[in-house]
Amino acid sequence: MKEYISLLQTQPILKRLSLIQLISYFGAWFSNVAIYTLLLDMDVAPSVIALVAMLHFLAGVIQAPFSGSIIDSFAPKKLMLTLIFTEIIATFCLIFVSSLSDLWLLYILILVKMAAASFYFTTEMSLLPKLLDGDKLQKANEIHSIIWSLSYTLGMALSGFVVYWFGVKLAFILDAFMFVIAFILLFNLEIKVEMIKTGENFLQMMRGTFGYLKGHPLAMHLMILHSFVGLTAFDALVALMVDKYYSAIIATSLALGLLHSARAVGLVIGPMVISKWINNKRLIYIFIFQGFAIWLWAYVMHNFYLSLLASIVVGFFTTTLWSYTYTLLQKNIEEKYYGRIVAYNDMLFLSSATLTSFMIGYLSTHEYSLESISVYIGIGFLLGAIYFAWILKSQKIKDIKE
């Protein structure tokens, strides 16, 4: 923890960006619990829940081919301000969703809101390697993951109580207010980075990206590797668990908040314990441990209290998987292509998350148990371990600390 604090103290831009992350992510989880609570109160089909979960990721997939070229062409601050403003409008408009006849509006707002959020995230992750390098970059990625997890913990937990006591509309309003604060903090931040002018138009930049990936297969392998972390897109699974197993013993919003919060506790603690131990070869074991943790969760899923404990174990390895695989990619690509490669990386990651959400909804409506679905997800991480072992043998990968 001291290393993270020291880095923030010596990097004022990272410190302000991290504060903006904390505020905006914290607000975002208010609306997330509210959305799933609203859907369960409407008694929608599992397929609708899965569709909503898919829409949270699908927006980023659709825009990725274009966002990378835009990121590499425009000043990051102006772009990030525009995206936060879009999130403010889309989030506030969620208050107008109140019945099944408004589901079309919910779908549109989620697409717009998450498209802006994904675009902002890609812009920031393209900015970080221009500000930091080596171990500092890895620590910055870990700080980002910890902030996401901490916001997830506090946001989900508090939102569960807010929705329970005051209703979903207040959660949406609070979420929008959080984005307003983030906008003000970013507006007053000075970000100076050198923009590399390529002289290419968007189509030329897109073709150049594909040419770069063709000539540097390692980048493609690392993008695919990172996409395995998208298998942890559990939102639909958790909502279905609450509806099937826990709704009789605890309020829906509280159960959602507590389960997500328990997993986020593991997300926060994990990198603090594993960070100094992890390296390229040991990453294989993290993939294996993640798969076993999900199997443990499947085994105790029927018991709410054991499921809370298992959720912590599931989250323990996820942050390190996400931050380390992301840093590996940043370390092994050329600066000229940061925005475009990161955008395509996020597209693969979000595609994985989208397919995971679809699989959860599809299998649950075809009489597969939630436990068996979790087992399949765990198998996915074992395949990820095998894939990375092959990458290590067949490709030359720069170590993060080089």
N, C-alpha and C positions, 0 to 999 in steps of 0.2 A: 504493500500500500504506500509506503514512503516513496518508492520509485515513481509511482503515478503522481503523487502530490508534487514531488520535485520537478517532474516534467511539466506539469501545468504551471508551476511558478515561473519557470524559465521560458515558457512559450505562451505569451499573452493572447495570440490569435487562437491557438488551440484551446486555451482556457475559456475564452468567450464562446467559441463554437460549441464547446462541451456544455456550457451553461445553457445555451440555446437548445441543444439536444435534450438536456434534462427536462427543461420546461415543456417543450413541444411534445416529446414522447410521453411525459407524465399526463398531459392533457389528452393525448390521443387515446390512451387506454380507458379513459372515462367513457368515451363514445363506443369503444369496442364492446365492453360489457353491456352497455345500454342497448346496442344493436342486437346482440344475441338474446338478451332478456326480452326485448320487444318481440323478437321472432318466436321465442318459446311461449310467450304470453298469447301470441296470435294462433298458437297451435299449428304452425306450418309443418309441412312434411320434411323428413330428413334431407330430401333432395334440395329443398330451398335453403336449408342451413348450409349444406355443402356448396351450393351455388354462391351464396354470399361469401363464404370463406374463399372460394376460387376467385371471386371478383377482387378481393383484397390484393391478390397477386397478379391477376391477369392484366391489369392496367399497365404495370411495369413491363410486362412481356411485349405488349403491343407497341409501346413507344420506344423501346430500346434501340431499334435500328436507326432511329432519328436523333434520340437524345444525346448519344455519344458525340456525334458530329456537331451538334449545337454547343455542347459543353466545351469542346475543343476550339470553338470559334468566338465565344462571348465571355466577357468578364464574369467571374463566378459570383460576385456579390449581387449585381443587378439581377442575375438569373435566379439566385436563391431567394431574394426579396419577392420577386414575382411569384415564385412557387409557394412561399408561405402565405402570401395574400390569397392565392387560389384556395389553399387549405382553409383559411378563415371563412371564406364565403361558402364553400361546400359543406363544412362542418356545421355552420349555423343553420343552413337550410334543412338539416336533418330533423329539426323540430317539427317540420311539416309532414313527417311520416307518422301516421297514427293508425292505419288500418290496412287490411289486405289489399284494398284497391290502390294503395300508395306504394306497393312493392316496386313498381316500375321506377318511381322517383328514388327510392332507396338504392336500387341498382345503379342508376346514373350517378348519384352523389358519391357512392362508394368508389365507382370507377374514376371520377374526377379527383376526389380527395386522395386516393391511393396513387393515382398517376402523378400528381404533384409531389406527394411524399416520396415516391420512388425516384423521381427525377431529382429532387433535392438531395436525397441520400447519395445517388450516383455522382452528383456534382461535388458534394463534400468529399467523398472517397477518392475522387480524382484530384481534389485539391491537396489532400494530406501528403501524398508523396512529393509534391512540389515544395512543401514546407519542412518535411522531416525525412530522415533516411535511417536505414539499418534498425538497430534496437529501438530507437526512438519511435520509428514508424510502427513497429510491432506493438510497443506500449500504447501508442495513440489508438491503434485499432482495438486493443484490449480495453482501453478507457471507454471507447465508443460502445463496446459490447457490454461493459459493466453498467454504463449509464442507461443503455437500453434495458438491461435486466432490472436495474434498480427502479427505473421509471415503471417498468412492467409490474414489479412487485407492489410498489406503493400505489400506482395508478389502478391496477386491478383490485387490490384490497379495498382501497377507499371508495372506488367506484361502486363496488358491491354494496357497501353501506349507503352511499349516496342514492343509488338507484332504489334500494330497498325502502329508504325513508322518504325520499323526495320525488322519485320518478325519473324516467329516462330523459325527459326534455331538459331538465336542469343539467344533467350530465353533458348533453350536447352543447348547451350554452357555456358551461365551464370549459369544455374542450376548446371552443372557439376563442374564448378569452385568453387561454394559455397561448394560443398561436399569435394573438395580438401582442402579448408581452415579448414573445420570441422575435416578432417582426421589429419591434422597437430596439431590442438589443442588437440585432443584426444591422439595422439601419445606421447605428452609431459606431459600428466597427469598421476600421480601415484595414482592407486586405490588399496587399501589393504582391502580385505574382507576375512573372514574365509570361506573356502570351506568345506562343510559337506560331507565327504566321506561315501557313503552308501554301497559300495562294490557290488552294483547291476549292471547288464547290462541293456541295453536300454529296452528290453522286460520286465524285472523284474520291472524296474522303471515305465513303463507304466501300468503294472498290479497293482502295488502298488498304483498308482494314482487313478485308478478306485475303488480299495478297500477303499481308503481314502474317496472318494466322496460318496461311498455307506454307509460308517459308519458316515459320517458328511453331512447329507442332506442340512444343512444350506448353505454350500459352493456352492452346486449346485443351490439352490434358488437364492443366491446373484449373481451368474454368469448369470442366466437367467434374473434377474432384470437388470443387467448392459446392457444386449443385447438389451433391449428396446431402448437405446440411439442410436443404429444403425439405427433406423427409420429416423434419421436426415441425412441420406446419400442422400442429395438433388442434387448432381452434375448433374445427368441426367435430373432431373426436371427443374433445372435452365437453362440448355442448351436448352431444348425444349421450355421453356417460352420465351427465347430470340428469338428463331427462329420463334415462332408463333406470339408474341405480339410486340416485340421491335425492330426487325431488320430493320423496315422501318424508325425508328426515330433516331437510334444510331448504330454505328459500332458494330459488333458482339463481338470483343475482349473487347471493352470498356464496353459494357453492362454486359458481364460475370464478368469482373473485379469489376465493381461497385456493382453488386448484391451480389457477394460473400463478398466483403469488408464491405458492410452494415451489413450483418449478423455477420461478424466477430467483428464489433464494439460492438454489443450486447454480443458476446462471451467474450470480454475483460472486459466490464463494469459489467456484471452480477455477477461474483463471488466477486467482490469488494463490491457490495451492499448486497448480500445475505449471504456471508460466515459466518458472526457472528450470523446470525439469524437461519441458517439451523440446524436441528437435525433430529434424526430418524423419529419422528412423523410428522414433518413439511415437510419431503421429499415427502409425499403423495401430498401435495398441489403443489409442484414444477412440479410433473408429470401432474397434472391437468392444471396448468397454461401453460405448454408447449403445451398441446393439444389445448387449446383455442387460443394460439398465432398462431399456424399453421392454424386454422380455419380463423382467421383474415387475414392471408396472402392469403388464398384461395379467400376470399371475395373481396380483392382489387387487385388481381393478374393482371387484364387486364390493370391497370394503372401503368406505369413504376415508377413514382415518389412515389406513395403511396406504391408500392411494395418494394421500397427501405426502407421506414420507417417501414413497416411490417417486413421486413427481420431483422431489428435491434431487434424488439420485439421477433422474433423467436429465435434469438441467445442468448437473455438475460438469458434464463433459462438453456440452453443446457450445458454450461461449468460446472455449479454446479451439474447438474444431472450426468454428466460423472465423475467428480472428486470425488463426495461424494459416489456414488455407488462403484467406484473402491477402495476407501479407506476402505469402509465397508468390502469388500472382503479381502483386505490385512490384516485387523485387525482381521479377524475371521478365518484365516488358520494358520497352523503350518509352521515355517520357513523352515523346511526340504522340503516342497512341493511348495515353492514360485514359482520357475521357471515353474514347470509343471502345477500348478493350474492357474497361470497367463496366460500361453500359451493357455490352454483350454478356459479360460475366453475370451481371445482375439479371439479365434476361433468362439465362439458363437456370440460375438459382430460383427465380420466381416461377419459371416453367415447372421446375421440380416441385415447388410448393403448391402450384395450381393443380398439377396432376395428383399429388398426394391428397389434396382436399377432394378432388373428383373421385379418387379411388375410395376414400372413406365413405363418401355419400353413396357411390354405386354399390359397393360391397354391402353396406349396411341395409340397403333396400333390397338386396338379393339374399337375405337371410344368413349373411356371414356375421358371426359374433364380433363384438368390439374387441374382444381378447385376441381373436385370430387375426384381425386387421392389424393390431399392434405387433403381433409376431412377424407378420410380413414386413412391416416397417423396420423392425429390428434386423431382419435378414438383409435388408438394403444396406445397412451400415457394415455388415460383414463383407458384402460385395465391394463396398468402398475401400475397405482395408486391403482386399486382394488387388484392386485396381491401383492403389497407391504403391503397393509393393512392386507391381510391374513397372510403374513410372520410375521408381527409384533405380531399377535395374537397367531400364532402357533409355533414360534421359539424364542429361547433366543439369542438376538443379542447384542454383545458388543458395547457400545457406542464408537465413534471414540476417544473421549477424555479420556477414561478410561485408 
